[in-house]
Amino acid sequence: MLTVTVRLEVDDRHLRAFMDAMKKQARNSLEREKDCRQFDICVDPADPRRVFLYEIYTDRAAFEAHLETGHFLEFDRRVKDWLISKNAEFWERFETEGGIAFKNRR
């Protein structure tokens, strides 16, 4: 599994439109891409302009395919001028024989 995290800072003037577009993008990714396993949108409670995405894909090829979808290309074109910054990082899930190494057991 490939995990993608993205930290974004959104221009105040476009925050509402960005969040509407972001929710649509997450929904499209989950509904249209079988290899998109998770797509969480998180917002800093102290500063709603700071947005954090947590996405899980089956593998790197699935993420690369995601970047070529019509819904992503439309989203990216629409919001690129609304962003102050964007930083993406890529992670591989650490697993053990019994599954994920750490789980919350509450």
N, C-alpha and C positions, 0 to 999 in steps of 0.2 A: 504494500500500500504506500502511496505517495501522499504526504500531507503538504499542503500549500498554505502558508500564512501570508497575509498581506496587511500592511499598516498603511492607512490612508489619512490624509488631512484634507478636508473639504472646505472650499471657500464658503463662508457664511451665506453669501447671496444665493447659493445654489443648494444649500443643505437639504431643504425639503424635497426638491426635485431629484436630487441625488439619491436620497433614501428611498423614494418611490421607485426609481429605476433600479436600485440595488436589490430591493425586495423582488422585483420582477425577474431580475437576472438570476437570483438564487433559485427561485421557483422554476424557471425555465431549465436551469442546469440540472436540477434534481429530477424534473419530470421528463426531460428530453434526452438525457445522457445516462445510459444504463451504468456507466462506469464512474459516474459522480456519486459517491456514497454519502457525502455529508457536505453541507454548505451553511455554515453559521455566520451570522452578521452580529458583531458585538460593537457596542458604543461605549465610550468612556463616559461614565455618569457625571464627571466633573467638567467635561468638555465634549459635547456631542459632535463637534467637528472632527474628532478623532475616531476613526472607524477601524475595526480589526476584523478581518475575514479568516475563517478557519475552514479549509476545504479538504476533503479526502477523495482521492481518485484511486482506481484499481492499480494504476502504474503510471509511469512518466508518459507513455504513449497516449493514455487516456486523457491526461492533462493537455498534451500537445493537440489532440483532436478537439478538446474543449475550446482552445484558442482559435480554432478555425470554424467554429459553428457560426451560423448567421446571427443567432441571438447574442453571442458574445461580441462579435464584430460590431453589431449595431450599438450595443451597450457601451463598448469602449469608445467608439466614435462620438457618441452622445455626451459622455461624461468627462472626457479627457481634459477639457478646458475648465472644468469645475474643480479640479484637484490642485491643491498646493503641493502635495507630495504623495509619493507612492513607493512602497518598498516591499518586494515579494521575497520570500524565503522558501526553501524546499527541504522537506524532512522525510526520512524513512522511518516507519514505525518500528520501534524496538520490541521484538517479541521473544518469548521463551517457548519451550516445548508445550507448556500448558496454556498458551495464549498470550495475551498482553501481560507484560511484566508487572504492572501495578494497576489496581482497580480500587475505586472507592467502594467500600463494603457497607456503607450506611444503609 
